[in-house]
Amino acid sequence: MIHPMKSSKKILIVCQHYWPENFRLNDIAQFFIEKGNKVDVLCGIPNYPKGKFFDGYGVFKKRKQEIDGVKIRRVFEIPRGNNSNIRIFINYMSFPIASLFHIPRLYFKKYDKIFLYSLSPVYMSTAGIILGRLTKTQTILYVLDLWPENLYSVLPIRNNLAKRLLKRTSHWHYKNADKLIVLSEQMKQHMINNVGVPYKNIAVIPQTSEKIYEKDIQDKKLKAKYSGGFNIVYAGNISPAQSFRTMIEAAKILKEEGLDDIRWIILGDGMSANNVKAEVKKKNLSKSFIFEGMKPIEDIPRYNPIADVLVGCLTKSKLLEATVPAKVMSYIASGRPIVLAMDGEVKDLVEDKIKCGYVGPTEDAQELAKNIRKLYDMPSKKRDELGKNARKYHFANLERNVVLKKVYDFLFV
């Protein structure tokens, strides 16, 4: 561990999710520590994505911790439970409300910066913004999910009054943070044109991936288990936003074309996992899909050598098009060919800038199947070249230290 220097700054991070939940914020906090700063984290009790508190954690367990130099204070929250719409809503609201009660304790800490890592919901940043206003401390909101638009990709809300309320309260957070970091130019234009955030307050910085994705770990057991076929690997959350229906339909198309040796290896879990498994069984694709379950991040590089292709899909949403998902950044770092069903800027990145795979329209199973067929028919040496293109671009433009230095510089500019 690097000890803070005399010139160290004191940074408060506010986010509902933190270690041992697996989010990129964990690595950002470590980067701040590496820069010689003192870092406190205000977060929730870990329960994502299963909906149950992690072993050893609870309302009266491990509410205060110090991990790798980061001091953690865990706010009460109601877990996601069975991941039903009502339980997700209750979970979404419990953390921001409970975090307000920590403002009096944090008021006298004299932070230099407040860093708000904004996943869903945007309300997880409320206490940080209010604390920043009260103490005149600059707040930097890192926007990963656009609200309320991202909510609509998960929960079908049709009531106009509810939509207006969600829009007004979501935009309040964006307008009351001192600075915003967004993932793309399209997101920046949305913030300027639709929210009213000044141009000068916004920086466009792409997501990065943890260093571990740059590794290839040879696992003899995995190699033996998945030899003799064409392996399509998915790693990440299983939620409505990921459009597993598109993958399942593409798998059905390919099977009907006689490609029986294609395996879809799914690493992950989430609110839609049971529904996805049921749909796979209904479509008679149980032999094509292998669900490996949630894996710790350190296990993911074991699947790189056995992956012929890495796959990702999204549901249709104009605002989801404005982001390049974190999953895609991890895939690029992994150095394997990529096939996606996503609209927006990601097509230009993968096909034109990097030349590491194929991107078809969102929810277009026919095009996804067609692009997989291209990679299936491609000589393995040519597929390896696509993977090398990905990793080369990653190290030049998206490597962890390159990107996080931009984030850090924007904090203290």
C-alpha positions as CSV (number, residue, x, y, z in Angstrom):
1,M,0.0,0.0,0.0
2,I,1.2,3.5,-0.9
3,H,1.1,5.8,2.2
4,P,-0.4,9.3,1.8
5,M,2.0,12.0,1.1
6,K,2.0,15.5,2.7
7,S,0.2,16.9,-0.3
8,S,-2.5,14.2,-0.2
9,K,-6.1,15.1,-0.7
10,K,-9.1,13.8,1.2
11,I,-11.7,12.3,-1.1
12,L,-15.2,11.1,-0.3
13,I,-16.7,8.6,-2.7
14,V,-20.5,8.1,-2.6
15,C,-22.0,5.1,-4.4
16,Q,-24.5,2.4,-3.4
17,H,-22.2,-0.3,-4.7
18,Y,-18.6,-1.0,-3.5
19,W,-16.4,-4.0,-2.7
20,P,-17.1,-6.9,-2.4
21,E,-19.6,-6.1,-5.1
22,N,-17.8,-6.2,-8.4
23,F,-17.9,-2.7,-9.9
24,R,-15.1,-0.6,-11.5
25,L,-15.4,1.9,-8.7
26,N,-13.3,-0.5,-6.6
27,D,-10.4,0.1,-9.0
28,I,-10.9,3.9,-9.2
29,A,-10.7,4.1,-5.4
30,Q,-7.5,2.2,-5.4
31,F,-6.1,4.5,-8.1
32,F,-6.9,7.5,-5.8
33,I,-5.0,5.7,-3.0
34,E,-2.1,5.0,-5.4
35,K,-1.9,8.8,-6.0
36,G,-1.3,9.3,-2.3
37,N,-4.7,10.4,-1.2
38,K,-7.0,9.5,1.7
39,V,-10.2,7.9,0.5
40,D,-13.5,7.3,2.4
41,V,-16.4,5.5,0.8
42,L,-20.0,5.8,1.7
43,C,-21.8,2.8,0.2
44,G,-24.5,0.2,0.9
45,I,-24.6,-3.3,2.4
46,P,-23.5,-5.7,-0.4
47,N,-26.3,-7.7,-1.9
48,Y,-26.0,-7.2,-5.7
49,P,-27.0,-9.1,-7.9
50,K,-28.4,-12.0,-5.8
51,G,-30.6,-9.8,-3.7
52,K,-29.3,-11.2,-0.4
53,F,-26.6,-9.7,1.9
54,F,-23.2,-11.2,1.2
55,D,-22.0,-13.7,3.8
56,G,-20.7,-11.9,6.8
57,Y,-22.5,-8.7,6.1
58,G,-25.8,-7.4,7.4
59,V,-27.6,-4.6,9.2
60,F,-25.4,-5.2,12.3
61,K,-22.3,-6.7,10.6
62,K,-19.3,-5.1,9.0
63,R,-20.9,-1.6,8.7
64,K,-17.3,-0.1,9.0
65,Q,-14.3,-1.6,7.3
66,E,-10.9,-0.6,5.9
67,I,-9.8,-2.4,2.8
68,D,-6.5,-1.7,1.1
69,G,-6.3,1.8,2.6
70,V,-9.9,2.7,1.8
71,K,-12.2,3.5,4.8
72,I,-15.6,2.2,4.2
73,R,-18.9,3.2,5.9
74,R,-21.9,1.1,4.9
75,V,-25.3,2.7,4.8
76,F,-28.5,0.8,5.7
77,E,-30.3,-0.5,2.7
78,I,-33.1,-3.0,2.0
79,P,-31.7,-5.8,-0.2
80,R,-33.1,-6.4,-3.7
81,G,-34.6,-9.7,-2.5
82,N,-36.1,-11.7,-5.4
83,N,-35.3,-8.8,-7.9
84,S,-39.0,-8.2,-8.5
85,N,-39.9,-4.7,-9.7
86,I,-41.2,-3.6,-6.3
87,R,-38.2,-5.0,-4.5
88,I,-35.8,-3.2,-6.9
89,F,-37.7,0.0,-6.4
90,I,-37.5,-0.3,-2.6
91,N,-33.8,-1.1,-2.8
92,Y,-33.3,1.9,-5.1
93,M,-35.0,4.3,-2.6
94,S,-33.6,2.8,0.7
95,F,-30.0,3.7,0.1
96,P,-30.4,7.4,-0.8
97,I,-32.9,8.0,2.0
98,A,-30.7,6.2,4.6
99,S,-27.5,8.0,3.3
100,L,-29.0,11.4,4.2
101,F,-28.7,10.5,7.9
102,H,-24.9,10.3,7.5
103,I,-24.6,14.0,6.4
104,P,-24.2,15.4,9.9
105,R,-21.3,12.9,10.6
106,L,-19.6,13.7,7.3
107,Y,-20.1,17.5,7.6
108,F,-17.0,18.0,9.7
109,K,-14.7,15.7,7.8
110,K,-13.4,18.5,5.5
111,Y,-13.1,16.7,2.3
112,D,-11.2,18.2,-0.7
113,K,-13.5,16.6,-3.3
114,I,-16.7,14.5,-3.3
115,F,-16.7,11.9,-6.1
116,L,-20.1,10.5,-7.0
117,Y,-20.1,7.3,-9.0
118,S,-23.6,7.3,-10.6
119,L,-25.0,3.9,-11.5
120,S,-28.7,3.2,-11.2
121,P,-30.4,4.9,-9.6
122,V,-29.0,8.5,-9.9
123,Y,-30.5,9.1,-6.4
124,M,-27.6,7.3,-4.8
125,S,-25.7,10.6,-5.3
126,T,-28.2,12.7,-3.3
127,A,-26.4,12.8,0.0
128,G,-23.1,13.6,-1.7
129,I,-24.5,16.6,-3.6
130,I,-26.3,18.0,-0.5
131,L,-23.1,17.6,1.5
132,G,-21.1,19.3,-1.2
133,R,-23.5,22.3,-1.2
134,L,-23.5,22.5,2.6
135,T,-19.7,22.4,3.0
136,K,-18.9,24.2,-0.3
137,T,-16.9,21.1,-1.5
138,Q,-16.7,20.5,-5.2
139,T,-18.7,17.4,-6.4
140,I,-17.9,15.4,-9.5
141,L,-20.6,13.1,-10.8
142,Y,-19.4,10.2,-13.0
143,V,-22.4,9.3,-15.1
144,L,-22.6,5.6,-16.0
145,D,-26.3,5.3,-16.4
146,L,-28.5,8.1,-17.7
147,W,-31.7,8.6,-15.7
148,P,-34.6,8.4,-16.0
149,E,-34.0,6.8,-19.4
150,N,-32.0,3.8,-18.1
151,L,-34.8,3.0,-15.6
152,Y,-37.2,2.6,-18.5
153,S,-35.1,-0.1,-20.0
154,V,-35.6,-2.2,-16.9
155,L,-39.0,-1.1,-15.6
156,P,-41.9,-0.3,-18.0
157,I,-43.2,3.0,-16.5
158,R,-46.1,4.5,-18.4
159,N,-47.7,7.0,-16.0
160,N,-46.9,10.5,-17.4
161,L,-47.0,12.1,-13.9
162,A,-44.4,9.6,-12.6
163,K,-42.3,10.1,-15.7
164,R,-42.3,13.9,-15.2
165,L,-41.3,13.5,-11.5
166,L,-38.5,11.1,-12.4
167,K,-37.2,13.4,-15.1
168,R,-37.3,16.5,-12.8
169,T,-35.6,14.7,-9.9
170,S,-33.0,13.0,-12.0
171,H,-32.0,16.2,-13.8
172,W,-31.7,17.9,-10.4
173,H,-28.7,15.7,-9.7
174,Y,-27.0,16.5,-13.0
175,K,-27.6,20.2,-12.6
176,N,-26.5,20.4,-9.0
177,A,-23.2,18.5,-9.3
178,D,-20.3,20.9,-10.0
179,K,-18.8,18.7,-12.7
180,L,-19.9,15.8,-14.8
181,I,-17.9,13.0,-16.4
182,V,-19.8,11.3,-19.2
183,L,-18.9,8.3,-21.5
184,S,-19.5,9.7,-25.0
185,E,-20.1,12.9,-27.0
186,Q,-23.7,11.8,-27.4
187,M,-24.1,11.8,-23.6
188,K,-22.5,15.2,-23.4
189,Q,-24.9,16.6,-26.0
190,H,-27.8,15.1,-24.0
191,M,-26.6,16.8,-20.8
192,I,-26.2,20.2,-22.6
193,N,-29.4,20.2,-24.8
194,N,-31.9,18.2,-22.6
195,V,-30.7,18.8,-19.1
196,G,-29.1,22.3,-19.3
197,V,-25.6,21.5,-17.9
198,P,-23.0,24.0,-19.1
199,Y,-20.6,22.8,-21.7
200,K,-17.5,23.7,-19.6
201,N,-18.6,21.5,-16.7
202,I,-18.6,18.3,-18.7
203,A,-15.7,16.0,-19.6
204,V,-16.0,13.0,-22.0
205,I,-13.9,10.1,-20.6
206,P,-14.5,6.5,-21.7
207,Q,-14.7,3.7,-19.2
208,T,-11.7,1.6,-18.7
209,S,-11.3,-2.0,-17.5
210,E,-9.4,-3.5,-14.7
211,K,-5.9,-4.6,-15.4
212,I,-6.8,-8.2,-14.8
213,Y,-8.7,-8.4,-18.2
214,E,-5.4,-7.9,-20.0
215,K,-4.3,-11.4,-18.8
216,D,-4.7,-14.8,-20.4
217,I,-4.7,-17.6,-17.8
218,Q,-4.3,-21.1,-19.2
219,D,-6.7,-23.4,-17.4
220,K,-6.2,-27.0,-18.5
221,K,-9.6,-28.2,-17.0
222,L,-11.5,-25.4,-18.8
223,K,-9.6,-26.1,-22.0
224,A,-10.5,-29.8,-21.9
225,K,-14.1,-29.1,-21.0
226,Y,-14.7,-26.7,-23.9
227,S,-12.4,-28.2,-26.6
228,G,-13.8,-29.4,-29.9
229,G,-16.4,-26.7,-30.5
230,F,-16.9,-23.0,-31.2
231,N,-17.2,-21.0,-28.0
232,I,-19.2,-17.8,-27.6
233,V,-18.6,-16.3,-24.2
234,Y,-20.7,-13.7,-22.4
235,A,-19.5,-12.2,-19.1
236,G,-21.6,-9.8,-17.1
237,N,-25.0,-9.0,-15.6
238,I,-28.1,-10.9,-16.7
239,S,-30.8,-8.2,-16.8
240,P,-33.6,-7.0,-19.1
241,A,-31.2,-4.3,-20.5
242,Q,-28.9,-7.1,-21.9
243,S,-31.5,-8.5,-24.4
244,F,-30.8,-12.2,-24.0
245,R,-33.7,-12.8,-26.2
246,T,-31.6,-11.6,-29.1
247,M,-28.9,-14.1,-28.2
248,I,-31.4,-16.9,-27.8
249,E,-33.0,-16.2,-31.2
250,A,-29.6,-16.0,-32.8
251,A,-28.6,-19.3,-31.3
252,K,-31.8,-20.9,-32.6
253,I,-31.1,-19.5,-36.1
254,L,-27.5,-20.9,-36.1
255,K,-28.7,-24.3,-34.8
256,E,-31.3,-24.5,-37.6
257,E,-28.5,-23.8,-40.0
258,G,-26.8,-27.0,-38.8
259,L,-24.1,-25.4,-36.6
260,D,-24.5,-27.8,-33.7
261,D,-21.0,-27.3,-32.3
262,I,-21.6,-23.7,-31.1
263,R,-21.6,-23.2,-27.3
264,W,-22.9,-20.1,-25.6
265,I,-21.0,-19.9,-22.3
266,I,-22.6,-17.5,-19.9
267,L,-20.6,-16.1,-17.0
268,G,-22.8,-14.1,-14.6
269,D,-26.1,-13.7,-12.8
270,G,-28.8,-11.2,-12.3
271,M,-32.5,-10.4,-12.1
272,S,-33.3,-12.1,-15.4
273,A,-31.3,-15.3,-15.0
274,N,-34.2,-17.6,-14.2
275,N,-36.3,-16.2,-17.1
276,V,-33.4,-16.6,-19.5
277,K,-32.8,-20.2,-18.4
278,A,-36.5,-21.0,-18.8
279,E,-36.5,-19.4,-22.3
280,V,-33.4,-21.4,-23.3
281,K,-35.2,-24.6,-22.2
282,K,-38.4,-23.6,-24.0
283,K,-36.5,-23.1,-27.3
284,N,-34.8,-26.5,-26.9
285,L,-31.4,-24.9,-26.7
286,S,-30.3,-26.4,-23.3
287,K,-27.3,-28.2,-25.0
288,S,-26.2,-24.9,-26.6
289,F,-26.2,-22.8,-23.5
290,I,-23.9,-23.4,-20.5
291,F,-24.6,-21.2,-17.4
292,E,-21.4,-21.0,-15.4
293,G,-22.9,-18.7,-12.8
294,M,-21.3,-15.6,-11.2
295,K,-17.6,-15.7,-11.2
296,P,-15.1,-13.6,-9.2
297,I,-13.3,-11.1,-11.5
298,E,-10.0,-12.9,-11.1
299,D,-11.5,-16.0,-12.8
300,I,-12.6,-14.2,-16.0
301,P,-9.1,-14.3,-17.6
302,R,-9.3,-18.1,-17.5
303,Y,-12.1,-18.0,-20.1
304,N,-10.1,-15.8,-22.6
305,P,-8.1,-18.6,-24.1
306,I,-11.2,-20.8,-24.7
307,A,-13.3,-18.0,-26.1
308,D,-13.5,-17.9,-29.9
309,V,-15.8,-14.8,-29.7
310,L,-17.1,-12.5,-27.0
311,V,-20.8,-11.5,-27.3
312,G,-22.9,-8.6,-26.0
313,C,-26.4,-7.2,-26.7
314,L,-28.6,-4.4,-25.5
315,T,-32.3,-3.6,-25.6
316,K,-33.5,-0.7,-27.8
317,S,-33.1,2.7,-26.1
318,K,-31.9,6.0,-27.6
319,L,-30.1,6.8,-24.4
320,L,-28.4,3.4,-24.1
321,E,-27.0,4.1,-27.6
322,A,-25.2,7.0,-26.1
323,T,-23.0,4.8,-24.0
324,V,-20.3,2.3,-24.8
325,P,-21.0,-0.3,-22.1
326,A,-18.2,-1.3,-19.6
327,K,-18.6,-4.8,-20.8
328,V,-17.3,-3.8,-24.2
329,M,-14.2,-2.2,-22.7
330,S,-13.5,-5.4,-20.8
331,Y,-13.9,-7.4,-24.0
332,I,-11.5,-5.1,-25.9
333,A,-8.9,-5.5,-23.1
334,S,-9.4,-9.3,-23.2
335,G,-8.0,-9.4,-26.8
336,R,-10.6,-11.7,-28.4
337,P,-12.9,-11.1,-31.4
338,I,-16.1,-9.3,-30.5
339,V,-19.7,-9.6,-31.8
340,L,-22.4,-7.2,-30.6
341,A,-26.0,-6.3,-31.2
342,M,-25.9,-2.6,-30.2
343,D,-26.7,0.7,-31.8
344,G,-24.8,4.0,-31.4
345,E,-21.1,4.8,-31.1
346,V,-20.0,1.3,-30.3
347,K,-20.2,0.2,-34.0
348,D,-17.7,2.9,-35.1
349,L,-15.4,1.9,-32.2
350,V,-15.4,-1.8,-32.8
351,E,-15.6,-2.0,-36.6
352,D,-13.9,1.1,-37.8
353,K,-11.4,2.3,-35.2
354,I,-10.2,-1.0,-33.8
355,K,-11.3,-3.6,-36.4
356,C,-11.8,-6.3,-33.8
357,G,-15.2,-7.7,-34.7
358,Y,-18.7,-7.0,-36.0
359,V,-21.6,-4.9,-34.6
360,G,-25.2,-5.3,-35.8
361,P,-28.4,-3.4,-34.9
362,T,-29.9,-3.7,-31.4
363,E,-32.3,-6.6,-31.0
364,D,-31.6,-7.9,-34.5
365,A,-31.1,-11.6,-34.0
366,Q,-30.7,-12.3,-37.8
367,E,-27.8,-9.9,-38.1
368,L,-26.2,-11.2,-34.9
369,A,-26.4,-14.8,-36.2
370,K,-25.0,-13.6,-39.6
371,N,-22.0,-11.9,-37.9
372,I,-21.4,-14.9,-35.7
373,R,-21.4,-17.1,-38.8
374,K,-18.7,-14.8,-40.4
375,L,-16.5,-15.4,-37.4
376,Y,-17.3,-19.1,-37.3
377,D,-16.2,-19.4,-40.9
378,M,-13.1,-17.3,-40.5
379,P,-9.7,-19.0,-40.2
380,S,-8.5,-19.0,-36.6
381,K,-5.4,-17.0,-37.5
382,K,-7.6,-14.2,-38.8
383,R,-9.8,-14.3,-35.7
384,D,-6.5,-14.0,-33.6
385,E,-5.6,-10.9,-35.6
386,L,-8.9,-9.3,-34.6
387,G,-8.1,-10.0,-31.0
388,K,-4.7,-8.6,-31.3
389,N,-6.2,-5.4,-32.8
390,A,-8.4,-5.1,-29.8
391,R,-5.6,-5.4,-27.2
392,K,-3.3,-3.1,-29.1
393,Y,-6.0,-0.4,-29.2
394,H,-6.7,-1.0,-25.5
395,F,-3.1,-0.3,-24.4
396,A,-2.8,2.8,-26.5
397,N,-6.2,4.4,-25.6
398,L,-8.2,2.6,-22.9
399,E,-5.6,1.2,-20.5
400,R,-6.5,1.6,-16.8
401,N,-3.8,4.2,-15.9
402,V,-4.3,6.2,-19.1
403,V,-8.0,6.6,-18.5
404,L,-8.0,7.0,-14.7
405,K,-5.3,9.7,-14.9
406,K,-7.8,11.7,-17.0
407,V,-10.5,11.2,-14.4
408,Y,-8.1,12.2,-11.6
409,D,-6.9,15.3,-13.5
410,F,-10.4,16.4,-14.1
411,L,-11.1,16.1,-10.3
412,F,-8.3,18.5,-9.5
413,V,-8.1,20.7,-12.6
